[in-house]
Amino acid sequence: MKDCPILTSSHMTPLILQNWSLTCKQYMKHTKKKDTDVISYITETTQEPHLVAWYYLDQARID
């Protein structure tokens, strides 16, 4: 898995978030980057407005 998973802007459901979470874990497992770099990279590609707002409110702690 070489591409970062992207959560697009849409109607989020528990299943969508679960699938995205599992895909992020797979990406983290296969990438050669440090965990903190991967988390920041994944969250910065997210296009869901509610998650973007949540992330940027406390980015340092979440990273």
C-alpha positions as CSV (number, residue, x, y, z in Angstrom):
1,M,0.0,0.0,0.0
2,K,1.8,3.1,-1.2
3,D,-0.9,5.7,-1.3
4,C,-2.3,7.5,1.8
5,P,-6.0,6.7,2.5
6,I,-8.2,9.8,2.0
7,L,-11.5,10.4,3.7
8,T,-13.5,12.5,1.3
9,S,-16.3,14.8,2.3
10,S,-19.5,12.8,2.6
11,H,-22.1,11.4,4.9
12,M,-20.0,9.7,7.5
13,T,-21.3,6.5,9.0
14,P,-19.7,4.2,11.6
15,L,-18.9,1.7,8.9
16,I,-17.1,4.3,6.7
17,L,-15.1,5.5,9.7
18,Q,-14.2,1.9,10.7
19,N,-13.1,1.1,7.1
20,W,-11.0,4.3,7.0
21,S,-9.4,3.5,10.3
22,L,-8.5,0.0,9.2
23,T,-7.0,1.4,6.0
24,C,-5.0,4.0,7.9
25,K,-3.6,1.2,10.2
26,Q,-2.6,-0.8,7.1
27,Y,-0.9,2.3,5.6
28,M,1.0,2.9,8.8
29,K,2.2,-0.7,8.9
30,H,3.6,-0.6,5.3
31,T,5.1,2.9,5.2
32,K,8.6,3.7,6.1
33,K,7.8,7.0,7.8
34,K,7.7,7.6,11.5
35,D,4.3,7.2,13.2
36,T,4.0,10.9,14.0
37,D,4.7,11.8,10.3
38,V,2.1,9.3,9.1
39,I,-0.6,10.6,11.4
40,S,0.0,14.2,10.4
41,Y,0.1,13.2,6.7
42,I,-3.2,11.1,6.9
43,T,-5.1,13.8,8.8
44,E,-4.0,16.6,6.5
45,T,-5.4,14.7,3.5
46,T,-8.8,14.3,5.1
47,Q,-11.5,16.2,3.3
48,E,-14.4,15.7,5.8
49,P,-15.0,19.2,7.3
50,H,-16.0,18.0,10.8
51,L,-12.8,15.9,11.2
52,V,-10.6,18.6,9.7
53,A,-12.0,21.1,12.3
54,W,-11.6,18.6,15.1
55,Y,-8.0,17.8,14.1
56,Y,-6.9,21.4,13.8
57,L,-8.4,22.4,17.2
58,D,-5.8,20.2,18.9
59,Q,-3.3,19.1,16.3
60,A,-0.3,19.0,18.6
61,R,-1.9,16.6,21.0
62,I,-3.4,14.4,18.4
63,D,-0.2,14.0,16.5
